[in-house]
Amino acid sequence: MKCNVCGNDSFRNERIAEVFEINGHYVMVEGIPACVCERCGEATISRENVEYIRRMAHGEKRPTRRENMDVFAFA
């Protein structure tokens, strides 16, 4: 496996949090297993876990909590 950003082949397993936009709403998923590049920090999530997140966010699970989130436009 090589990093899609820097080409490095050294990774560490971590649990990460990611924000996704789904139908105009933002959701955060915490504790996602990911391979994180040791050089640049780019996280890679397996296809199986991406599919699990998709199903979860589209109604198969209920959120564990709700948080307000500030959104900034880069301009």
PQR file of N, CA, C, O and H, with PARSE charges and radii, in Angstrom:
ATOM      1  N   MET A   1       0.853  -1.180   0.000 -0.4000 1.5000
ATOM      2  CA  MET A   1       0.000   0.000   0.000 -0.0000 2.0000
ATOM      3  C   MET A   1       0.895   1.238   0.000  0.5500 1.7000
ATOM      4  O   MET A   1       1.883   1.305   0.731 -0.5500 1.4000
ATOM      5  N   LYS A   2       0.537   2.203  -0.821 -0.4000 1.5000
ATOM      6  CA  LYS A   2       1.261   3.474  -0.889 -0.0000 2.0000
ATOM      7  C   LYS A   2       0.284   4.614  -0.625  0.5500 1.7000
ATOM      8  O   LYS A   2      -0.889   4.545  -0.992 -0.5500 1.4000
ATOM      9  H   LYS A   2      -0.266   2.149  -1.415  0.4000 1.0000
ATOM     10  N   CYS A   3       0.785   5.655   0.012 -0.4000 1.5000
ATOM     11  CA  CYS A   3      -0.019   6.839   0.292 -0.0000 2.0000
ATOM     12  C   CYS A   3      -0.383   7.520  -1.023  0.5500 1.7000
ATOM     13  O   CYS A   3       0.472   7.709  -1.888 -0.5500 1.4000
ATOM     14  H   CYS A   3       1.738   5.711   0.310  0.4000 1.0000
ATOM     15  N   ASN A   4      -1.648   7.886  -1.168 -0.4000 1.5000
ATOM     16  CA  ASN A   4      -2.113   8.575  -2.381 -0.0000 2.0000
ATOM     17  C   ASN A   4      -1.617  10.005  -2.468  0.5500 1.7000
ATOM     18  O   ASN A   4      -1.658  10.604  -3.543 -0.5500 1.4000
ATOM     19  H   ASN A   4      -2.342   7.732  -0.464  0.4000 1.0000
ATOM     20  N   VAL A   5      -1.150  10.563  -1.363 -0.4000 1.5000
ATOM     21  CA  VAL A   5      -0.702  11.952  -1.353 -0.0000 2.0000
ATOM     22  C   VAL A   5       0.805  12.059  -1.582  0.5500 1.7000
ATOM     23  O   VAL A   5       1.250  12.807  -2.452 -0.5500 1.4000
ATOM     24  H   VAL A   5      -1.117  10.076  -0.490  0.4000 1.0000
ATOM     25  N   CYS A   6       1.602  11.300  -0.790 -0.4000 1.5000
ATOM     26  CA  CYS A   6       3.057  11.486  -0.849 -0.0000 2.0000
ATOM     27  C   CYS A   6       3.825  10.263  -1.346  0.5500 1.7000
ATOM     28  O   CYS A   6       5.034  10.344  -1.564 -0.5500 1.4000
ATOM     29  H   CYS A   6       1.240  10.692  -0.083  0.4000 1.0000
ATOM     30  N   GLY A   7       3.142   9.132  -1.528 -0.4000 1.5000
ATOM     31  CA  GLY A   7       3.812   7.934  -2.035 -0.0000 2.0000
ATOM     32  C   GLY A   7       4.526   7.102  -0.986  0.5500 1.7000
ATOM     33  O   GLY A   7       5.120   6.075  -1.313 -0.5500 1.4000
ATOM     34  H   GLY A   7       2.160   9.066  -1.352  0.4000 1.0000
ATOM     35  N   ASN A   8       4.478   7.523   0.256 -0.4000 1.5000
ATOM     36  CA  ASN A   8       5.113   6.792   1.344 -0.0000 2.0000
ATOM     37  C   ASN A   8       4.446   5.427   1.517  0.5500 1.7000
ATOM     38  O   ASN A   8       3.274   5.259   1.181 -0.5500 1.4000
ATOM     39  H   ASN A   8       3.995   8.358   0.522  0.4000 1.0000
ATOM     40  N   ASP A   9       5.197   4.449   2.041 -0.4000 1.5000
ATOM     41  CA  ASP A   9       4.606   3.128   2.246 -0.0000 2.0000
ATOM     42  C   ASP A   9       4.625   2.700   3.710  0.5500 1.7000
ATOM     43  O   ASP A   9       4.507   1.512   4.010 -0.5500 1.4000
ATOM     44  H   ASP A   9       6.150   4.585   2.314  0.4000 1.0000
ATOM     45  N   SER A  10       4.773   3.660   4.622 -0.4000 1.5000
ATOM     46  CA  SER A  10       4.793   3.373   6.050 -0.0000 2.0000
ATOM     47  C   SER A  10       3.553   3.993   6.703  0.5500 1.7000
ATOM     48  O   SER A  10       3.341   5.203   6.624 -0.5500 1.4000
ATOM     49  H   SER A  10       4.869   4.625   4.378  0.4000 1.0000
ATOM     50  N   PHE A  11       2.741   3.156   7.346 -0.4000 1.5000
ATOM     51  CA  PHE A  11       1.476   3.581   7.942 -0.0000 2.0000
ATOM     52  C   PHE A  11       1.390   3.119   9.389  0.5500 1.7000
ATOM     53  O   PHE A  11       2.094   2.203   9.815 -0.5500 1.4000
ATOM     54  H   PHE A  11       2.914   2.173   7.409  0.4000 1.0000
ATOM     55  N   ARG A  12       0.514   3.772  10.126 -0.4000 1.5000
ATOM     56  CA  ARG A  12       0.171   3.318  11.476 -0.0000 2.0000
ATOM     57  C   ARG A  12      -1.353   3.223  11.555  0.5500 1.7000
ATOM     58  O   ARG A  12      -2.059   3.998  10.910 -0.5500 1.4000
ATOM     59  H   ARG A  12      -0.058   4.516   9.780  0.4000 1.0000
ATOM     60  N   ASN A  13      -1.854   2.281  12.337 -0.4000 1.5000
ATOM     61  CA  ASN A  13      -3.288   2.133  12.537 -0.0000 2.0000
ATOM     62  C   ASN A  13      -3.735   3.093  13.625  0.5500 1.7000
ATOM     63  O   ASN A  13      -3.150   3.142  14.707 -0.5500 1.4000
ATOM     64  H   ASN A  13      -1.280   1.651  12.861  0.4000 1.0000
ATOM     65  N   GLU A  14      -4.776   3.855  13.328 -0.4000 1.5000
ATOM     66  CA  GLU A  14      -5.341   4.811  14.285 -0.0000 2.0000
ATOM     67  C   GLU A  14      -6.855   4.797  14.167  0.5500 1.7000
ATOM     68  O   GLU A  14      -7.414   4.260  13.210 -0.5500 1.4000
ATOM     69  H   GLU A  14      -5.252   3.816  12.449  0.4000 1.0000
ATOM     70  N   ARG A  15      -7.498   5.386  15.138 -0.4000 1.5000
ATOM     71  CA  ARG A  15      -8.930   5.657  15.068 -0.0000 2.0000
ATOM     72  C   ARG A  15      -9.062   7.160  14.893  0.5500 1.7000
ATOM     73  O   ARG A  15      -8.489   7.937  15.657 -0.5500 1.4000
ATOM     74  H   ARG A  15      -7.044   5.822  15.915  0.4000 1.0000
ATOM     75  N   ILE A  16      -9.821   7.565  13.883 -0.4000 1.5000
ATOM     76  CA  ILE A  16      -9.927   8.982  13.537 -0.0000 2.0000
ATOM     77  C   ILE A  16     -11.380   9.435  13.602  0.5500 1.7000
ATOM     78  O   ILE A  16     -12.292   8.615  13.697 -0.5500 1.4000
ATOM     79  H   ILE A  16     -10.286   6.934  13.263  0.4000 1.0000
ATOM     80  N   ALA A  17     -11.585  10.739  13.550 -0.4000 1.5000
ATOM     81  CA  ALA A  17     -12.907  11.345  13.415 -0.0000 2.0000
ATOM     82  C   ALA A  17     -12.933  12.062  12.069  0.5500 1.7000
ATOM     83  O   ALA A  17     -11.950  12.693  11.682 -0.5500 1.4000
ATOM     84  H   ALA A  17     -10.843  11.405  13.472  0.4000 1.0000
ATOM     85  N   GLU A  18     -14.032  11.969  11.368 -0.4000 1.5000
ATOM     86  CA  GLU A  18     -14.175  12.593  10.042 -0.0000 2.0000
ATOM     87  C   GLU A  18     -15.553  13.225   9.952  0.5500 1.7000
ATOM     88  O   GLU A  18     -16.522  12.702  10.501 -0.5500 1.4000
ATOM     89  H   GLU A  18     -14.831  11.456  11.682  0.4000 1.0000
ATOM     90  N   VAL A  19     -15.635  14.354   9.256 -0.4000 1.5000
ATOM     91  CA  VAL A  19     -16.908  15.031   8.994 -0.0000 2.0000
ATOM     92  C   VAL A  19     -17.308  14.753   7.555  0.5500 1.7000
ATOM     93  O   VAL A  19     -16.499  14.897   6.638 -0.5500 1.4000
ATOM     94  H   VAL A  19     -14.847  14.779   8.810  0.4000 1.0000
ATOM     95  N   PHE A  20     -18.569  14.352   7.361 -0.4000 1.5000
ATOM     96  CA  PHE A  20     -19.103  14.051   6.035 -0.0000 2.0000
ATOM     97  C   PHE A  20     -20.322  14.923   5.777  0.5500 1.7000
ATOM     98  O   PHE A  20     -21.074  15.234   6.700 -0.5500 1.4000
ATOM     99  H   PHE A  20     -19.226  14.235   8.106  0.4000 1.0000
ATOM    100  N   GLU A  21     -20.520  15.320   4.517 -0.4000 1.5000
ATOM    101  CA  GLU A  21     -21.743  16.026   4.130 -0.0000 2.0000
ATOM    102  C   GLU A  21     -22.669  15.012   3.476  0.5500 1.7000
ATOM    103  O   GLU A  21     -22.311  14.369   2.488 -0.5500 1.4000
ATOM    104  H   GLU A  21     -19.909  15.067   3.766  0.4000 1.0000
ATOM    105  N   ILE A  22     -23.866  14.877   4.041 -0.4000 1.5000
ATOM    106  CA  ILE A  22     -24.846  13.925   3.529 -0.0000 2.0000
ATOM    107  C   ILE A  22     -26.166  14.662   3.349  0.5500 1.7000
ATOM    108  O   ILE A  22     -26.774  15.116   4.318 -0.5500 1.4000
ATOM    109  H   ILE A  22     -24.157  15.399   4.843  0.4000 1.0000
ATOM    110  N   ASN A  23     -26.597  14.774   2.109 -0.4000 1.5000
ATOM    111  CA  ASN A  23     -27.846  15.460   1.779 -0.0000 2.0000
ATOM    112  C   ASN A  23     -27.914  16.867   2.394  0.5500 1.7000
ATOM    113  O   ASN A  23     -28.950  17.270   2.922 -0.5500 1.4000
ATOM    114  H   ASN A  23     -26.103  14.405   1.322  0.4000 1.0000
ATOM    115  N   GLY A  24     -26.810  17.599   2.320 -0.4000 1.5000
ATOM    116  CA  GLY A  24     -26.777  18.969   2.817 -0.0000 2.0000
ATOM    117  C   GLY A  24     -26.589  19.098   4.323  0.5500 1.7000
ATOM    118  O   GLY A  24     -26.566  20.213   4.844 -0.5500 1.4000
ATOM    119  H   GLY A  24     -25.968  17.271   1.891  0.4000 1.0000
ATOM    120  N   HIS A  25     -26.455  17.991   5.025 -0.4000 1.5000
ATOM    121  CA  HIS A  25     -26.236  18.006   6.469 -0.0000 2.0000
ATOM    122  C   HIS A  25     -24.853  17.443   6.755  0.5500 1.7000
ATOM    123  O   HIS A  25     -24.380  16.531   6.076 -0.5500 1.4000
ATOM    124  H   HIS A  25     -26.473  17.085   4.602  0.4000 1.0000
ATOM    125  N   TYR A  26     -24.224  18.000   7.763 -0.4000 1.5000
ATOM    126  CA  TYR A  26     -22.902  17.517   8.150 -0.0000 2.0000
ATOM    127  C   TYR A  26     -23.032  16.557   9.324  0.5500 1.7000
ATOM    128  O   TYR A  26     -23.756  16.816  10.285 -0.5500 1.4000
ATOM    129  H   TYR A  26     -24.608  18.741   8.314  0.4000 1.0000
ATOM    130  N   VAL A  27     -22.327  15.463   9.226 -0.4000 1.5000
ATOM    131  CA  VAL A  27     -22.291  14.489  10.316 -0.0000 2.0000
ATOM    132  C   VAL A  27     -20.834  14.167  10.626  0.5500 1.7000
ATOM    133  O   VAL A  27     -19.990  14.115   9.731 -0.5500 1.4000
ATOM    134  H   VAL A  27     -21.739  15.253   8.445  0.4000 1.0000
ATOM    135  N   MET A  28     -20.557  13.955  11.898 -0.4000 1.5000
ATOM    136  CA  MET A  28     -19.214  13.540  12.307 -0.0000 2.0000
ATOM    137  C   MET A  28     -19.289  12.087  12.744  0.5500 1.7000
ATOM    138  O   MET A  28     -20.203  11.689  13.466 -0.5500 1.4000
ATOM    139  H   MET A  28     -21.242  13.997  12.625  0.4000 1.0000
ATOM    140  N   VAL A  29     -18.331  11.312  12.304 -0.4000 1.5000
ATOM    141  CA  VAL A  29     -18.208   9.926  12.726 -0.0000 2.0000
ATOM    142  C   VAL A  29     -16.888   9.812  13.469  0.5500 1.7000
ATOM    143  O   VAL A  29     -15.833  10.150  12.933 -0.5500 1.4000
ATOM    144  H   VAL A  29     -17.589  11.635  11.718  0.4000 1.0000
ATOM    145  N   GLU A  30     -16.950   9.334  14.703 -0.4000 1.5000
ATOM    146  CA  GLU A  30     -15.761   9.193  15.532 -0.0000 2.0000
ATOM    147  C   GLU A  30     -15.353   7.729  15.624  0.5500 1.7000
ATOM    148  O   GLU A  30     -16.183   6.833  15.469 -0.5500 1.4000
ATOM    149  H   GLU A  30     -17.807   9.060  15.138  0.4000 1.0000
ATOM    150  N   GLY A  31     -14.084   7.495  15.873 -0.4000 1.5000
ATOM    151  CA  GLY A  31     -13.592   6.150  16.108 -0.0000 2.0000
ATOM    152  C   GLY A  31     -13.465   5.286  14.868  0.5500 1.7000
ATOM    153  O   GLY A  31     -13.541   4.060  14.958 -0.5500 1.4000
ATOM    154  H   GLY A  31     -13.410   8.223  15.999  0.4000 1.0000
ATOM    155  N   ILE A  32     -13.274   5.905  13.714 -0.4000 1.5000
ATOM    156  CA  ILE A  32     -13.148   5.161  12.456 -0.0000 2.0000
ATOM    157  C   ILE A  32     -11.758   4.533  12.380  0.5500 1.7000
ATOM    158  O   ILE A  32     -10.762   5.249  12.486 -0.5500 1.4000
ATOM    159  H   ILE A  32     -13.212   6.901  13.642  0.4000 1.0000
ATOM    160  N   PRO A  33     -11.664   3.206  12.198 -0.5600 1.5000
ATOM    161  CA  PRO A  33     -10.346   2.603  11.998  0.2800 2.0000
ATOM    162  C   PRO A  33      -9.761   3.074  10.664  0.5500 1.7000
ATOM    163  O   PRO A  33     -10.435   3.026   9.636 -0.5500 1.4000
ATOM    164  N   ALA A  34      -8.517   3.524  10.687 -0.4000 1.5000
ATOM    165  CA  ALA A  34      -7.884   4.029   9.465 -0.0000 2.0000
ATOM    166  C   ALA A  34      -6.393   3.738   9.494  0.5500 1.7000
ATOM    167  O   ALA A  34      -5.797   3.552  10.555 -0.5500 1.4000
ATOM    168  H   ALA A  34      -7.970   3.563  11.522  0.4000 1.0000
ATOM    169  N   CYS A  35      -5.802   3.703   8.301 -0.4000 1.5000
ATOM    170  CA  CYS A  35      -4.351   3.650   8.152 -0.0000 2.0000
ATOM    171  C   CYS A  35      -3.897   5.075   7.904  0.5500 1.7000
ATOM    172  O   CYS A  35      -4.372   5.726   6.974 -0.5500 1.4000
ATOM    173  H   CYS A  35      -6.285   3.854   7.439  0.4000 1.0000
ATOM    174  N   VAL A  36      -2.983   5.564   8.724 -0.4000 1.5000
ATOM    175  CA  VAL A  36      -2.534   6.946   8.633 -0.0000 2.0000
ATOM    176  C   VAL A  36      -1.067   6.958   8.196  0.5500 1.7000
ATOM    177  O   VAL A  36      -0.216   6.319   8.815 -0.5500 1.4000
ATOM    178  H   VAL A  36      -2.597   5.034   9.479  0.4000 1.0000
ATOM    179  N   CYS A  37      -0.791   7.688   7.133 -0.4000 1.5000
ATOM    180  CA  CYS A  37       0.571   7.797   6.602 -0.0000 2.0000
ATOM    181  C   CYS A  37       1.484   8.406   7.654  0.5500 1.7000
ATOM    182  O   CYS A  37       1.169   9.440   8.243 -0.5500 1.4000
ATOM    183  H   CYS A  37      -1.481   8.208   6.630  0.4000 1.0000
ATOM    184  N   GLU A  38       2.616   7.757   7.884 -0.4000 1.5000
ATOM    185  CA  GLU A  38       3.556   8.260   8.878 -0.0000 2.0000
ATOM    186  C   GLU A  38       4.325   9.488   8.397  0.5500 1.7000
ATOM    187  O   GLU A  38       4.917  10.194   9.213 -0.5500 1.4000
ATOM    188  H   GLU A  38       2.872   6.917   7.406  0.4000 1.0000
ATOM    189  N   ARG A  39       4.328   9.755   7.106 -0.4000 1.5000
ATOM    190  CA  ARG A  39       5.038  10.924   6.592 -0.0000 2.0000
ATOM    191  C   ARG A  39       4.135  12.155   6.560  0.5500 1.7000
ATOM    192  O   ARG A  39       4.489  13.191   7.123 -0.5500 1.4000
ATOM    193  H   ARG A  39       3.847   9.181   6.443  0.4000 1.0000
ATOM    194  N   CYS A  40       2.969  12.055   5.904 -0.4000 1.5000
ATOM    195  CA  CYS A  40       2.138  13.257   5.701 -0.0000 2.0000
ATOM    196  C   CYS A  40       0.850  13.289   6.527  0.5500 1.7000
ATOM    197  O   CYS A  40       0.191  14.327   6.598 -0.5500 1.4000
ATOM    198  H   CYS A  40       2.682  11.214   5.446  0.4000 1.0000
ATOM    199  N   GLY A  41       0.483  12.161   7.154 -0.4000 1.5000
ATOM    200  CA  GLY A  41      -0.708  12.149   7.990 -0.0000 2.0000
ATOM    201  C   GLY A  41      -2.011  11.874   7.263  0.5500 1.7000
ATOM    202  O   GLY A  41      -3.073  11.900   7.884 -0.5500 1.4000
ATOM    203  H   GLY A  41       1.018  11.318   7.096  0.4000 1.0000
ATOM    204  N   GLU A  42      -1.960  11.611   5.963 -0.4000 1.5000
ATOM    205  CA  GLU A  42      -3.173  11.302   5.205 -0.0000 2.0000
ATOM    206  C   GLU A  42      -3.786  10.006   5.729  0.5500 1.7000
ATOM    207  O   GLU A  42      -3.092   9.002   5.895 -0.5500 1.4000
ATOM    208  H   GLU A  42      -1.097  11.590   5.458  0.4000 1.0000
ATOM    209  N   ALA A  43      -5.094  10.038   5.989 -0.4000 1.5000
ATOM    210  CA  ALA A  43      -5.793   8.859   6.501 -0.0000 2.0000
ATOM    211  C   ALA A  43      -6.503   8.133   5.366  0.5500 1.7000
ATOM    212  O   ALA A  43      -7.121   8.759   4.505 -0.5500 1.4000
ATOM    213  H   ALA A  43      -5.657  10.853   5.854  0.4000 1.0000
ATOM    214  N   THR A  44      -6.411   6.816   5.375 -0.4000 1.5000
ATOM    215  CA  THR A  44      -7.088   5.980   4.393 -0.0000 2.0000
ATOM    216  C   THR A  44      -8.056   5.065   5.141  0.5500 1.7000
ATOM    217  O   THR A  44      -7.673   4.365   6.078 -0.5500 1.4000
ATOM    218  H   THR A  44      -5.910   6.308   6.075  0.4000 1.0000
ATOM    219  N   ILE A  45      -9.312   5.085   4.709 -0.4000 1.5000
ATOM    220  CA  ILE A  45     -10.362   4.271   5.324 -0.0000 2.0000
ATOM    221  C   ILE A  45     -10.699   3.150   4.349  0.5500 1.7000
ATOM    222  O   ILE A  45     -10.838   3.392   3.150 -0.5500 1.4000
ATOM    223  H   ILE A  45      -9.623   5.654   3.948  0.4000 1.0000
ATOM    224  N   SER A  46     -10.832   1.928   4.853 -0.4000 1.5000
ATOM    225  CA  SER A  46     -11.132   0.784   3.982 -0.0000 2.0000
ATOM    226  C   SER A  46     -12.503   0.944   3.334  0.5500 1.7000
ATOM    227  O   SER A  46     -13.367   1.652   3.853 -0.5500 1.4000
ATOM    228  H   SER A  46     -10.719   1.732   5.827  0.4000 1.0000
ATOM    229  N   ARG A  47     -12.694   0.284   2.203 -0.4000 1.5000
ATOM    230  CA  ARG A  47     -13.986   0.319   1.506 -0.0000 2.0000
ATOM    231  C   ARG A  47     -15.104  -0.219   2.388  0.5500 1.7000
ATOM    232  O   ARG A  47     -16.216   0.309   2.386 -0.5500 1.4000
ATOM    233  H   ARG A  47     -11.992  -0.291   1.781  0.4000 1.0000
ATOM    234  N   GLU A  48     -14.802  -1.271   3.140 -0.4000 1.5000
ATOM    235  CA  GLU A  48     -15.812  -1.853   4.024 -0.0000 2.0000
ATOM    236  C   GLU A  48     -16.271  -0.846   5.069  0.5500 1.7000
ATOM    237  O   GLU A  48     -17.462  -0.744   5.360 -0.5500 1.4000
ATOM    238  H   GLU A  48     -13.898  -1.700   3.142  0.4000 1.0000
ATOM    239  N   ASN A  49     -15.319  -0.099   5.635 -0.4000 1.5000
ATOM    240  CA  ASN A  49     -15.680   0.892   6.642 -0.0000 2.0000
ATOM    241  C   ASN A  49     -16.394   2.091   6.037  0.5500 1.7000
ATOM    242  O   ASN A  49     -17.273   2.668   6.675 -0.5500 1.4000
ATOM    243  H   ASN A  49     -14.351  -0.182   5.398  0.4000 1.0000
ATOM    244  N   VAL A  50     -16.034   2.474   4.822 -0.4000 1.5000
ATOM    245  CA  VAL A  50     -16.757   3.559   4.131 -0.0000 2.0000
ATOM    246  C   VAL A  50     -18.205   3.145   3.905  0.5500 1.7000
ATOM    247  O   VAL A  50     -19.115   3.949   4.108 -0.5500 1.4000
ATOM    248  H   VAL A  50     -15.319   2.006   4.303  0.4000 1.0000
ATOM    249  N   GLU A  51     -18.430   1.910   3.490 -0.4000 1.5000
ATOM    250  CA  GLU A  51     -19.793   1.416   3.275 -0.0000 2.0000
ATOM    251  C   GLU A  51     -20.559   1.383   4.598  0.5500 1.7000
ATOM    252  O   GLU A  51     -21.735   1.744   4.636 -0.5500 1.4000
ATOM    253  H   GLU A  51     -17.691   1.256   3.325  0.4000 1.0000
ATOM    254  N   TYR A  52     -19.917   0.961   5.669 -0.4000 1.5000
ATOM    255  CA  TYR A  52     -20.556   0.934   6.984 -0.0000 2.0000
ATOM    256  C   TYR A  52     -20.964   2.347   7.405  0.5500 1.7000
ATOM    257  O   TYR A  52     -22.063   2.547   7.922 -0.5500 1.4000
ATOM    258  H   TYR A  52     -18.961   0.668   5.639  0.4000 1.0000
ATOM    259  N   ILE A  53     -20.083   3.325   7.188 -0.4000 1.5000
ATOM    260  CA  ILE A  53     -20.388   4.718   7.508 -0.0000 2.0000
ATOM    261  C   ILE A  53     -21.569   5.204   6.679  0.5500 1.7000
ATOM    262  O   ILE A  53     -22.458   5.878   7.199 -0.5500 1.4000
ATOM    263  H   ILE A  53     -19.190   3.163   6.768  0.4000 1.0000
ATOM    264  N   ARG A  54     -21.584   4.866   5.391 -0.4000 1.5000
ATOM    265  CA  ARG A  54     -22.691   5.274   4.517 -0.0000 2.0000
ATOM    266  C   ARG A  54     -24.022   4.738   5.037  0.5500 1.7000
ATOM    267  O   ARG A  54     -24.996   5.485   5.139 -0.5500 1.4000
ATOM    268  H   ARG A  54     -20.862   4.318   4.968  0.4000 1.0000
ATOM    269  N   ARG A  55     -24.066   3.455   5.362 -0.4000 1.5000
ATOM    270  CA  ARG A  55     -25.310   2.853   5.863 -0.0000 2.0000
ATOM    271  C   ARG A  55     -25.720   3.484   7.196  0.5500 1.7000
ATOM    272  O   ARG A  55     -26.895   3.770   7.424 -0.5500 1.4000
ATOM    273  H   ARG A  55     -23.275   2.849   5.279  0.4000 1.0000
ATOM    274  N   MET A  56     -24.743   3.693   8.064 -0.4000 1.5000
ATOM    275  CA  MET A  56     -25.011   4.281   9.365 -0.0000 2.0000
ATOM    276  C   MET A  56     -25.624   5.677   9.213  0.5500 1.7000
ATOM    277  O   MET A  56     -26.630   5.993   9.848 -0.5500 1.4000
ATOM    278  H   MET A  56     -23.788   3.460   7.880  0.4000 1.0000
ATOM    279  N   ALA A  57     -25.018   6.494   8.379 -0.4000 1.5000
ATOM    280  CA  ALA A  57     -25.454   7.885   8.227 -0.0000 2.0000
ATOM    281  C   ALA A  57     -26.771   8.015   7.484  0.5500 1.7000
ATOM    282  O   ALA A  57     -27.445   9.039   7.596 -0.5500 1.4000
ATOM    283  H   ALA A  57     -24.201   6.238   7.863  0.4000 1.0000
ATOM    284  N   HIS A  58     -27.144   6.997   6.732 -0.4000 1.5000
ATOM    285  CA  HIS A  58     -28.411   7.038   6.003 -0.0000 2.0000
ATOM    286  C   HIS A  58     -29.539   6.347   6.771  0.5500 1.7000
ATOM    287  O   HIS A  58     -30.546   5.960   6.177 -0.5500 1.4000
ATOM    288  H   HIS A  58     -26.597   6.165   6.642  0.4000 1.0000
ATOM    289  N   GLY A  59     -29.377   6.193   8.066 -0.4000 1.5000
ATOM    290  CA  GLY A  59     -30.508   5.782   8.878 -0.0000 2.0000
ATOM    291  C   GLY A  59     -30.436   4.433   9.558  0.5500 1.7000
ATOM    292  O   GLY A  59     -31.346   4.100  10.317 -0.5500 1.4000
ATOM    293  H   GLY A  59     -28.559   6.507   8.548  0.4000 1.0000
ATOM    294  N   GLU A  60     -29.408   3.640   9.329 -0.4000 1.5000
ATOM    295  CA  GLU A  60     -29.352   2.344   9.987 -0.0000 2.0000
ATOM    296  C   GLU A  60     -29.004   2.458  11.470  0.5500 1.7000
ATOM    297  O   GLU A  60     -29.258   1.529  12.236 -0.5500 1.4000
ATOM    298  H   GLU A  60     -28.669   3.911   8.712  0.4000 1.0000
ATOM    299  N   LYS A  61     -28.437   3.566  11.873 -0.4000 1.5000
ATOM    300  CA  LYS A  61     -28.092   3.785  13.285 -0.0000 2.0000
ATOM    301  C   LYS A  61     -28.550   5.171  13.700  0.5500 1.7000
ATOM    302  O   LYS A  61     -28.797   6.038  12.862 -0.5500 1.4000
ATOM    303  H   LYS A  61     -28.230   4.321  11.250  0.4000 1.0000
ATOM    304  N   ARG A  62     -28.657   5.365  14.996 -0.4000 1.5000
ATOM    305  CA  ARG A  62     -28.992   6.668  15.548 -0.0000 2.0000
ATOM    306  C   ARG A  62     -27.702   7.335  16.032  0.5500 1.7000
ATOM    307  O   ARG A  62     -26.791   6.652  16.499 -0.5500 1.4000
ATOM    308  H   ARG A  62     -28.457   4.661  15.678  0.4000 1.0000
ATOM    309  N   PRO A  63     -27.620   8.651  15.924 -0.5600 1.5000
ATOM    310  CA  PRO A  63     -26.431   9.342  16.430  0.2800 2.0000
ATOM    311  C   PRO A  63     -26.260   9.115  17.936  0.5500 1.7000
ATOM    312  O   PRO A  63     -27.244   9.016  18.669 -0.5500 1.4000
ATOM    313  N   THR A  64     -25.024   9.035  18.383 -0.4000 1.5000
ATOM    314  CA  THR A  64     -24.768   8.874  19.814 -0.0000 2.0000
ATOM    315  C   THR A  64     -24.964  10.182  20.566  0.5500 1.7000
ATOM    316  O   THR A  64     -25.273  10.175  21.757 -0.5500 1.4000
ATOM    317  H   THR A  64     -24.225   9.115  17.788  0.4000 1.0000
ATOM    318  N   ARG A  65     -24.786  11.304  19.875 -0.4000 1.5000
ATOM    319  CA  ARG A  65     -25.035  12.618  20.458 -0.0000 2.0000
ATOM    320  C   ARG A  65     -25.129  13.640  19.328  0.5500 1.7000
ATOM    321  O   ARG A  65     -24.788  13.349  18.182 -0.5500 1.4000
ATOM    322  H   ARG A  65     -24.535  11.309  18.907  0.4000 1.0000
ATOM    323  N   ARG A  66     -25.596  14.843  19.669 -0.4000 1.5000
ATOM    324  CA  ARG A  66     -25.677  15.940  18.706 -0.0000 2.0000
ATOM    325  C   ARG A  66     -24.769  17.073  19.186  0.5500 1.7000
ATOM    326  O   ARG A  66     -24.695  17.373  20.377 -0.5500 1.4000
ATOM    327  H   ARG A  66     -25.872  15.080  20.600  0.4000 1.0000
ATOM    328  N   GLU A  67     -24.082  17.692  18.224 -0.4000 1.5000
ATOM    329  CA  GLU A  67     -23.178  18.808  18.507 -0.0000 2.0000
ATOM    330  C   GLU A  67     -23.439  19.904  17.484  0.5500 1.7000
ATOM    331  O   GLU A  67     -23.756  19.617  16.330 -0.5500 1.4000
ATOM    332  H   GLU A  67     -24.142  17.449  17.256  0.4000 1.0000
ATOM    333  N   ASN A  68     -23.307  21.140  17.897 -0.4000 1.5000
ATOM    334  CA  ASN A  68     -23.338  22.251  16.941 -0.0000 2.0000
ATOM    335  C   ASN A  68     -21.948  22.384  16.342  0.5500 1.7000
ATOM    336  O   ASN A  68     -20.945  22.120  17.004 -0.5500 1.4000
ATOM    337  H   ASN A  68     -23.049  21.373  18.834  0.4000 1.0000
ATOM    338  N   MET A  69     -21.901  22.795  15.082 -0.4000 1.5000
ATOM    339  CA  MET A  69     -20.628  22.897  14.397 -0.0000 2.0000
ATOM    340  C   MET A  69     -20.528  24.223  13.670  0.5500 1.7000
ATOM    341  O   MET A  69     -21.429  24.584  12.912 -0.5500 1.4000
ATOM    342  H   MET A  69     -22.716  23.009  14.544  0.4000 1.0000
ATOM    343  N   ASP A  70     -19.440  24.956  13.891 -0.4000 1.5000
ATOM    344  CA  ASP A  70     -19.187  26.171  13.122 -0.0000 2.0000
ATOM    345  C   ASP A  70     -18.660  25.788  11.750  0.5500 1.7000
ATOM    346  O   ASP A  70     -17.851  24.869  11.618 -0.5500 1.4000
ATOM    347  H   ASP A  70     -18.709  24.662  14.506  0.4000 1.0000
ATOM    348  N   VAL A  71     -19.123  26.497  10.732 -0.4000 1.5000
ATOM    349  CA  VAL A  71     -18.684  26.235   9.364 -0.0000 2.0000
ATOM    350  C   VAL A  71     -18.076  27.511   8.809  0.5500 1.7000
ATOM    351  O   VAL A  71     -18.684  28.579   8.878 -0.5500 1.4000
ATOM    352  H   VAL A  71     -19.780  27.243  10.839  0.4000 1.0000
ATOM    353  N   PHE A  72     -16.882  27.399   8.263 -0.4000 1.5000
ATOM    354  CA  PHE A  72     -16.194  28.544   7.687 -0.0000 2.0000
ATOM    355  C   PHE A  72     -16.030  28.325   6.191  0.5500 1.7000
ATOM    356  O   PHE A  72     -15.722  27.216   5.752 -0.5500 1.4000
ATOM    357  H   PHE A  72     -16.388  26.531   8.207  0.4000 1.0000
ATOM    358  N   ALA A  73     -16.237  29.383   5.404 -0.4000 1.5000
ATOM    359  CA  ALA A  73     -15.994  29.334   3.966 -0.0000 2.0000
ATOM    360  C   ALA A  73     -14.599  29.899   3.717  0.5500 1.7000
ATOM    361  O   ALA A  73     -14.284  31.001   4.164 -0.5500 1.4000
ATOM    362  H   ALA A  73     -16.487  30.283   5.760  0.4000 1.0000
ATOM    363  N   PHE A  74     -13.782  29.161   3.019 -0.4000 1.5000
ATOM    364  CA  PHE A  74     -12.442  29.625   2.676 -0.0000 2.0000
ATOM    365  C   PHE A  74     -12.571  30.561   1.493  0.5500 1.7000
ATOM    366  O   PHE A  74     -12.832  30.118   0.374 -0.5500 1.4000
ATOM    367  H   PHE A  74     -14.038  28.265   2.656  0.4000 1.0000
ATOM    368  N   ALA A  75     -12.393  31.839   1.726 -0.4000 1.5000
ATOM    369  CA  ALA A  75     -12.538  32.815   0.634 -0.0000 2.0000
ATOM    370  C   ALA A  75     -11.506  33.912   0.739  0.5500 1.7000
ATOM    371  O   ALA A  75     -11.480  34.817  -0.095 -0.5500 1.4000
ATOM    372  H   ALA A  75     -12.181  32.199   2.635  0.4000 1.0000
TER
END
